[in-house]
Amino acid sequence: MVRKRSRVQSSPRAPDRKNVTKKLYRSRTNRKIAGVCGGIAEYFDIDPVVVRLSAVALLLLGAGSIALVYIIMWIVVPEEPAA
């Protein structure tokens, strides 16, 4: 006896996003010090409070290099263009 393979219909494809490019900027609106954490949050589409708390937790847990990374990003990452 030969079994027939059932065909499962796939869900509709999401729009093709190959041409969409994301760029990391320091935020102008979600800013406490330099906008670095706000910019990271906007880039990854998450709450900026989560990014800030993670940075503070890493700083307090002895990952002092996070402060150096923050300062470097403050200098290197461009500010969000004015609207």
Secondary structure by P-SEA (a helix, b strand, c coil): cbbbbbbbbbcccccccccbbbbbbcccccccccaaaaaaaaaacccaaaaaaaaaaaaaacccaaaaaaaaaaacccccccc
